[in-house]
């Protein structure tokens, strides 16, 4: 299912890593209670009104990160792609549906998606570098030194967010 939703996952060359990334998404869908909910109806953010959904945003960030990584030529592409695909997976725990509307969950009011996403990556024994990309892709990363792959995902994520936000102005 994840292959169909996020086909960019197949660009991860390391088969074991690719399978672990799928398992993280599958587990988050199950744990977050999204199994019977259309994933393309989950907004990628609750901060602005947007039609952009979580899957479309994830794919956009991943494709932008791949382009930057290939252009630079000096980053670990498997880590970059895995981190981009997983950067917002914690939103499946941070959000919930209440009265037909996607809102912040009780869990999400206490644990932001960069933290929960990194915890999910750790649960499935992904390399720490991927947990680092996930944990530092948002404002939490302002307090640490980001590795190059994390810088790329952070900038691609905020590029997509700010372009989408600009449509609302």
C-alpha positions as CSV (number, residue, x, y, z in Angstrom):
1,X,0.0,0.0,0.0
2,X,2.8,2.5,0.9
3,X,4.4,1.7,-2.5
4,X,1.3,3.0,-4.2
5,X,0.8,6.0,-2.0
6,X,4.5,7.1,-2.0
7,X,6.1,5.5,-5.0
8,X,9.3,7.5,-4.3
9,X,10.0,4.9,-1.6
10,X,11.3,2.6,-4.4
11,X,14.2,5.0,-4.9
12,X,15.7,3.8,-1.6
13,X,18.3,1.4,-2.9
14,X,18.8,-0.5,0.4
15,X,16.0,-3.1,0.4
16,X,16.1,-3.6,4.2
17,X,15.9,0.1,4.8
18,X,13.0,0.5,2.3
19,X,11.1,-2.3,4.1
20,X,11.6,-0.6,7.5
21,X,10.4,2.7,6.1
22,X,7.2,0.9,4.9
23,X,6.7,-0.7,8.3
24,X,7.0,2.7,10.1
25,X,4.2,4.1,7.9
26,X,2.0,1.0,8.3
27,X,2.5,1.0,12.1
28,X,1.7,4.7,12.3
29,X,-1.5,4.3,10.2
30,X,-2.6,1.5,12.5
31,X,-1.6,3.1,15.8
32,X,-3.1,6.5,14.8
33,X,-6.4,4.9,13.9
34,X,-6.2,5.8,10.2
35,X,-6.7,2.3,8.7
36,X,-10.2,3.0,7.5
37,X,-9.7,6.7,6.8
38,X,-8.7,8.0,3.3
39,X,-5.1,9.1,3.8
40,X,-5.4,11.7,1.0
41,X,-7.9,13.5,3.2
42,X,-5.5,14.1,6.1
43,X,-4.2,17.7,5.8
44,X,-0.5,18.1,6.0
45,X,-0.9,20.9,8.5
46,X,-3.4,22.4,10.8
47,X,-1.7,25.8,10.9
48,X,-3.2,27.1,7.7
49,X,-6.3,26.3,5.7
50,X,-5.2,24.1,2.8
51,X,-6.3,21.5,0.3
52,X,-2.8,20.0,0.4
53,X,-2.9,16.6,2.0
54,X,-0.2,14.7,4.0
55,X,0.6,12.2,1.2
56,X,0.9,14.9,-1.4
57,X,3.1,17.1,0.9
58,X,5.3,14.1,1.8
59,X,5.8,13.2,-1.9
60,X,6.5,16.9,-2.8
61,X,9.1,17.2,0.0
62,X,10.6,13.9,-1.0
63,X,10.9,14.8,-4.7
64,X,12.4,18.2,-3.9
65,X,14.9,16.5,-1.5
66,X,15.9,14.0,-4.2
67,X,16.5,16.7,-6.7
68,X,18.7,18.7,-4.2
69,X,20.5,15.6,-3.1
70,X,21.3,14.5,-6.7
71,X,22.4,18.0,-7.6
72,X,24.7,18.2,-4.6
73,X,26.0,14.7,-5.1
74,X,27.6,14.6,-1.6
75,X,24.8,13.2,0.6
76,X,23.5,9.7,1.5
77,X,20.6,9.4,-0.8
78,X,19.0,6.5,1.0
79,X,19.0,8.4,4.3
80,X,17.8,11.5,2.6
81,X,14.9,9.8,0.8
82,X,13.9,7.8,3.9
83,X,14.0,10.9,6.1
84,X,11.9,12.8,3.6
85,X,9.3,10.1,3.4
86,X,9.2,9.8,7.2
87,X,9.5,13.5,8.2
88,X,5.8,13.9,8.9
89,X,4.8,10.3,9.7
90,X,4.4,11.4,13.4
91,X,1.4,13.5,12.3
92,X,-0.5,10.2,12.1
93,X,-0.2,10.2,15.9
94,X,-0.4,14.0,16.3
95,X,-3.7,14.3,14.5
96,X,-7.1,12.5,15.0
97,X,-10.6,12.8,13.6
98,X,-13.2,14.4,15.9
99,X,-16.8,15.0,14.7
100,X,-15.6,14.4,11.1
101,X,-12.8,17.0,11.3
102,X,-9.0,16.3,11.5
103,X,-7.8,18.0,14.7
104,X,-4.9,17.8,17.1
105,X,-5.0,14.6,19.2
106,X,-4.5,14.5,23.0
107,X,-1.2,12.7,22.2
108,X,-0.3,15.5,19.7
109,X,-1.0,18.2,22.2
110,X,1.9,16.8,24.3
111,X,4.3,15.2,21.7
112,X,4.9,16.9,18.4
113,X,5.3,15.0,15.2
114,X,9.1,15.4,14.9
115,X,9.5,13.7,18.2
116,X,6.9,10.9,17.7
117,X,8.2,10.3,14.1
118,X,11.8,9.9,15.4
119,X,10.5,7.5,18.1
120,X,8.7,5.5,15.4
121,X,11.9,5.3,13.4
122,X,13.8,4.1,16.5
123,X,11.1,1.5,17.2
124,X,11.9,-0.1,13.8
125,X,15.6,0.1,14.2
126,X,16.3,2.7,11.4
127,X,19.7,4.3,11.5
128,X,20.0,7.2,14.0
129,X,20.7,9.5,11.0
130,X,17.2,9.0,9.8
131,X,15.8,9.6,13.3
132,X,17.9,12.8,13.3
133,X,16.4,14.0,10.0
134,X,12.8,13.4,11.3
135,X,13.5,15.0,14.7
136,X,15.2,18.0,13.3
137,X,13.1,18.8,10.3
138,X,11.0,21.4,12.1
139,X,11.7,24.0,14.8
140,X,13.1,21.4,17.1
141,X,16.1,21.3,14.8
142,X,17.0,24.9,15.6
143,X,18.6,23.7,18.8
144,X,21.1,21.2,17.4
145,X,23.5,20.9,14.5
146,X,21.7,19.4,11.5
147,X,23.5,17.0,9.3
148,X,23.3,17.9,5.5
149,X,20.4,15.5,4.8
150,X,18.4,17.1,7.6
151,X,19.2,20.6,6.3
152,X,17.8,19.5,2.9
153,X,14.6,18.0,4.3
154,X,14.1,21.0,6.6
155,X,14.3,23.5,3.7
156,X,12.2,21.4,1.3
157,X,9.5,21.0,4.0
158,X,9.4,24.8,4.7
159,X,9.5,25.6,1.0
160,X,6.4,23.6,0.4
161,X,4.7,25.0,3.5
162,X,5.5,28.6,2.7
163,X,4.4,28.3,-0.9
164,X,1.1,26.8,0.3
165,X,0.7,29.5,2.9
166,X,1.3,32.2,0.3
167,X,-1.7,30.9,-1.7
168,X,-3.8,31.9,1.3
169,X,-2.6,35.5,1.4
